[in-house]
Amino acid sequence: FNESNRLWVRIQNQGPTKDKQKREKERHDLRVLVGANLVRLSQLEGMTTDFYNNLALPKILDHIVTVKDTMSQQYLFESMIQVFPDEFHIRTLELLLSAYTKALPNVDMKPIMVTLMERLARYLQEGDGAQAFAGMDIFSLFRSHLQQILERALEGGSTSGQATTAAADISAPLEVQAAFMEFTLSLYPDKLHYVDIILESTAQIVKKYMAATDITGSGNKLGGPGAEKVVDLLSHPLKTLSLSVLEMEHYPTLLGYLNFETRKQVAISLVNTVIEQNLPLTSVDAVNNLFNFITPLIKDEDDTPSNEGSGPGKAEFAQQQTEVCKLVHQIRVEDTDLAFRMISAMRGFFGQGGPVRLAYTLQPTFFAAM
């Protein structure tokens, strides 16, 4: 395996410089031969978990890291996840993640990390996998190593000097964070503080990115592919934990980095979740927390477009306000005094929306109060 990989890497330095692109294509086509040696290794009769952990994996990883070649590291890290059993990966996770932190800066760690998390999530939710999971702090292992990997990726993008490259670089780390969020929720559905830790680290990534580059021109707000990845990340706890996200310290922090349209998109998702899952609102605090999260839908903010509620988007605006009105009917309490206080709290928020929004929101509030 080592010799075939060295020969594969050596191809790039053979021949004139003008043929380098051609040689890279040839290397890409020949990589399956190197991968075949990994497959044979995984199928050896004596390849037990202990042998893999103590002898095979350390030598394989040492070789991959030592051979300073981007294509080689990219392909072999991806291939190892596919050819060796999930049981091997879970028992050697720290060793594997440690090697990832030593990869060359140009290695795209996104497909590697996402594939590993997806496979482990499936394995750990099965019978045998659940036993291997016992006693392991998988969240802390991933968190500590991911931080190093993503910070390096972000630094590489911010120093490129090209705005388009930087924008692509922020979306890749955010996509890994979204996968990590989904992975964590599948393994630890009751660990709300784990979710908040991921939200905090993601907010720090976005903050560093915004400080290092100013490509949006929209008042220090994140837009484009990066914003879409943040919405994807925020949607995972919203689907799983519903209104519990309102209790998280860093959910609004991350939300604050998004532009108006993207914040409104998240707000609509939250409103739809409450309506579709028929979630009850049972206290004034619950109303206040919810409405503070959906402010892009209920009042004008600093970056609200001047034509909000009029022009070509009027029909969409009306539909959004109709959904917001349905929240009035999610008040589910027996105490009429408490119900009236909750309606009054909603009316206070609706009153900040101006006459355009009040045309939709005042009527259901009035009928609920009756």
N, C-alpha and C positions, 0 to 999 in steps of 0.2 A: 504493500500500500504506500509506504513512504517513498520508495523508489519511483513508482508510477506517478505519484504526485509531483515529485521533483522534476521528472522529465516533462510533465505537462506544463509546469511553470516555466521551465527553461525554453520552451518553444518561443515565448514572447521576445527573447533576446537573440534569436537566431535570424540571420538575414538582414537586409538593409532597412533603414528606418522608414522609408517610404512604403514598405509592405507591412507595417505594424498593424494596421487595421485589418488586413487580410489574415494575419497570423492570429489576431484576437478572435476572429470568426472561427478559424480552425480550432483554436483552443476551446471555444464554446461548444463546438460540435464533438470534440474528443472527451469532454468531461464525463460522459456516461461511462467511459472505460475506467476512469478513476473511481466513480461511484460504484461500479461493479465489484471492486475490491472491498469496499465497505460492506456491501451486501454479503459477500462471501465470509467476511469476518463475523458478521452477525449470525450466520448460519452454522458456524463451527460447533461441533458437538460439545467441546469443553467450555463454550462461552456462557458461563454461569454469571449470576449477579455479582458474586464475590470476585470472580476473575475479571469481570468487566470493570468493577469499581476499583480494585486494587492494582491492576496491571494494564489492561487494555486501554481504558479510557484516558488515564494520565498520559500514556505514551502518544495516543492519537491526538489529544488536545495540545500536547507540547509540540508535536510536529506541525499542526495547523497554525499555531501561533508563531512558531519560529520561522516558518516559510512566509516571509512578508510579501504576500501577494493577495490583492483584493478579490479577484475572481475565485481563487482557490478557497480563501476563507469563507466567502459568501456561499459557494456551492457546498462545501463540506459541512459547514455548520447546519445548513438546511437539510442536507442528506442524512446526517446523523439522527436527526429527529425522526425521520421517516423510516429508517432501516432498523433501528434498535427498538426493543419493546418499551412500552410506557413504564413498566415496572422498573426498568433500568434507569430511566430518566428521573423518576421520583426519588430513587435511592442515591442518585449521584447529582442531585439538583444543584447543590452549592458549588460543586466542582465545575459543573457545566456553566452556570451563570458567571462564575469567576473568570472563566476563559472568554466569555462574551465581552467582558469589560476590557480585555486586552486585544480585541480585534482592531484592525486598522481603521482609521477615521472614515474612510470612504466605503466601508462595508455597510450595507443597508440592513440594520438590525430589525427593522419593522417586520418583514415577513418571517424572520427567524423567531422573534419573541411571540408574535401573534400565533404562529403555528404551534409552538411549544405550549402556550397557555390553553389553546383549544384542545389539544390532545390530552393534556393533564386534567383539564376540567371534566372531560368525558370519562377518563379512567378513574378519577377519584370519586366519581358519583356512582361507580359500580361497586359490587360487593367486595372484591379483592382489593380494589383501589382504596376503598374506605378504610380498610385495615392498615394499609401502608401509610395512609394519611394521619393516623392516630399518633399524637405526640410530636408532630412536626409543625413548626411555625412557618408555613409556606408563604404567608403574606409578608412577613418580615424579610424572608430570603429574597423574594422578588423585589420588594420595595427598595432594599439597600443597594442591590445591583442595578436595578432599573434607573435609579437616580444618577449613577455614574454614567451609564450608557446614554441617557437622554441629554444630560448636560453637555457631554462631549459632542453629540449630534447637533445641538443648538449652537454651540460655540463654532463648529465648522461652518454652519450656515451663515451666522452673523458676520463672520470674517471674510466671506466670499466676495463682498463688495458688489454683489449683484442682487437687486431687489427681488427678482423673480426666483432666484435660487433660495434666498432667505425665506420667501413665502412658502416654497415647497418644503423646506426643512422644518418649519414650525408645524406643518400639517402632519408630517410623519411621526414626530414625538407625541403629538396629541392623539393620533390614531392608536399608538401603542398604549397610551394612558387609558383610552376608551376600552381597549381590549382587556387591560388590567382591571378596570372597573367591573366589566362583565364577568371576568374570571373570579374576582373577589366576591361578588354578589352570589355567584353560583356555589362557592364553597362556604362562605360565611354570611348567609342571609340575615342573621340576627346581629351582626357586628356593625352597628351604625357608625361607630367611631373610625372603623377602617375606611368606610366610604368617605368620611370627612377628611381623613388623612390624604386620600388620593386627590380629592378636590383641592386641598391646600397645596399639594406639590404641583398640581396642574396650574393653579393660579400663579405660583412662583415661576414656572416655566414661561407662562404668557407674559408675566411682568418683566422678566429678563429679556424676552424677545422684543417687547415694546420699547424697552429702554435702549436696546442695542440698534434698533432700526426704526425708521419712521417712514414706512412705505404706504400707509393707508390714507394719510391726509384727512383723517376723519376724527380729529380730536382725541388721539390716543386710544382709538377703539379698534378692535380686531375685526377684520372682514375677510372675504374670500374663502378659500379652502380651509384655512385655520379655524375660522368661525364655525364652519359646518362641522368640523371635528369636535369642537367644544359642545355644540348642540347634541351631537351623537353621544358624547360622554355624559352630558347632563340627563339625557333621556333614559339611560340605564337605571339609575336609582329611582327615577320618577315612575317607571313602569313597575319596579319591584317593591318599592317602599312607599309609594304614593305620597300622602301628606306628611310622612315622616321627614321628607327632605326639608320641610319648613323649619325643622329644629336644628338643621346643620349650619354651623357657623360660616363655612366657606362656600356654600352654594351661592349665596348672593354676591360674594366677593368675585367669584369666577364669572357670574352673570354680568357683573358691572364692566367687564372688559369687552363685552359685545356691543355692536352698534344697535341702533333702535330696531330695525327690522328683524334682526336675529333675536334680540331680547323679546320682541313681540311673538316670535315663533315659539320660543320656550314657554312664554306665558300662555299661549293658546294650547300648547300640549298639556300644561298643568290643568287648565280649565276643562279640557276634554277628558282628562283622567278622572277628575272629580265627578263629572256628569256620567261618563260611560260606566264607571265602577260604582256609581250611586253612593259615593262616600258622604257620610253625614257630617255636618258642621254643628258642633255641640257646645261651643263657647265663644265669647267675644274675642278672646285671644286667638282662637282658630281663624276667625274672620279677619282680624287685623293682620295676622301672619300671611294668610293667603292673599289678601288684597295688596299687601306691600310687595308681594312677589309678582303680581300681574299688573303693576302700575302702567306699563306701556299700553295696556288695553283700556285703562279707565281714566287717564289724564294725560295732558300734554307734558312732555319732558323737554330738557334742553335741546335734544337732538331730534325731536318729533318733526316730521316734514310739515311744512306750512299748509299743504293741501290735504292733510289727513282728514278723511271723512267726506271728501268731495272729489270731483273729477272722475277719471277712469276707475279708480279703486273704490268708488262709493258702495257698490254692491257687496264687495268683499268686506268692507268696513261694517256694513249693516249685519252681515252674517256673523262677524266676530262679536258684535255687541249683543246680538241675540243669544249667543252662547254664554256670554257674561251674565245676561239677565237670568239664565237658568240657575245660577248659583243661589239666588234668593230662595229657591224651592228646596235647596239642600239643607236648610235649617231644620234640624230634627231634635226638638227638645219639648218636654211636657210643660215646663214652667213658662207661662205666658209672659211674665216680666222679663225673664232671660231672653226669650224669643224677641221681644220688642227691643231690648238693648242691642241684640245682634243685628236686627233690621236697621236700627238707628245707626249702628257702626257702618253698615253697608251704604246707607244713605249719605253718610259723611264722605265716604270715598267717592260715590257717584257724583256728589255735588262738585267735586274738583274737576270733573270731566267737561264742564262747559255745556252750553245749550245743544251742541250737536250730539253729544253722547247722552245727555239727559232725555232727549226725545225717545230714546230706546229704554233707558234704565229706570226712569222714574215710575212708569206705569206698573211694572211688576212689583216694585218696592211698595207702592201704595196698596195694591191688592193684598200683598202678604201681610201688611200691617193691619188690614181690616180683619 
